[in-house]
């Protein structure tokens, strides 16, 4: 006689240690779990609400400058370090973890407009309205950094005086060259007191410059004649140039896709271009209600941060038309510079009220040591939110952002104006002969022409 028995090994349900969780076995057969979708939806809703509850993006302020912060630079050699410069000529190296000044770099007699560090982090280059370029030796980070007082100051290793004021500076990746923007674009070497190369196209001032992270001989500039120009150091003249309807205040290359760049524009939008095809923007990022002053990409290349004249900081996905996050405080004034930290965890903003502010890149992210179980829980919450993000209730909670009243009102006015323009365009098209009124797409509308 055969007898069938159900048996299982003792090892399958016995805990190895008394602290271990009880092993639970699930049968994932859909016929046995009719409420699975409803339960998951409820978890997605709860995860969306919890994200809003735990959203505390502001970490702290770094106070010390006596005038508005004009520019910042990351230290590639030191994860916790960031350089900042102000309108009164003061340059400081900050320790982000302790939010204190490590050392100061005195010397400039006017506003410092440009700040950049070499790729190895040993040399800091600054320039400003006093017509000088100064090179500084950056102190090596050591274990005793916490004991260094903010009174510790460093003398410049070299000072180069030139004929005109400077607006921006950027250092070549993996090289000894750096570029300054002013009345013209000048290329300098660390060991030469005069530019080794100069470019000029037109008579207008160049206001920003950025070297390409993938191709060290290529750089992009924007000028006060509303142009964006791409230069190649191996050529004697500019490679490409486009004229836009409004001025571009800053440019940033995508570090993971070095052929793409994003321009922060005076009209409150950012325009992403493919450097090989400048006659059309790849994406238009809209949300700011005033001029975008600065832009910086995350080291991952998946998103970028912008600072605006409307006193807010926004984080955009690199391929999304609207920001995923907006940061603001009552005390923060016009934001002139923004930077991502080198590990993409934090965002640093410098504003007109003399403060640097430290924000979390993900507003509800849990700081500190996260246990494996907590990490799995966070990943599960993100997954269910992503699965049900199209449903109205989840979508409403995830998308909601509190806006300051002036920005909220300005956005309503902009929306009304745009609706009016759209209606007028539709009526004009309806009352014209077919094909006579051509509507230019938004990605081409702000570009006037490409100059060869």
Secondary structure, DSSP 4 states (H G I P E B T S, - for coil): ---------GGGT--SSTTSPPP------GGG-TTHHHHHHHHHHHHHHHHHHT---EEEEEE--SS-EEEEEE-TT-TTEEEEEETTS-EEEEETTTTEEEEE----SS-EEEEEE-TTSSEEEEEETTSEEEEEEPPPP-GGGGG--TT-B---SEEEE-SS---EEEEPTTSSEEEEESSSEEEEETT-SS-SEEE--SSSPEEEEEE-SSSTTEEEEEETTSEEEEEETTSSSEEEEEEESS-EEEEEE-SSSTTEEEEEETTSEEEEEETTBTTS-SEEEE--SS-EEEEEE-TTSSEEEEEETTS-EEEEETT-SSEEEEE--SS---EEEEEE-TTSSEEEEEETTSEEEEEESSTTPPPS---HHHHHHHHHHHHHHHHTTTSHHHHHHHH-----HHHHHHHHHHHHHHHHHHHHHHHHHHTS-TTTS-PPPHHHHTEEEEE-
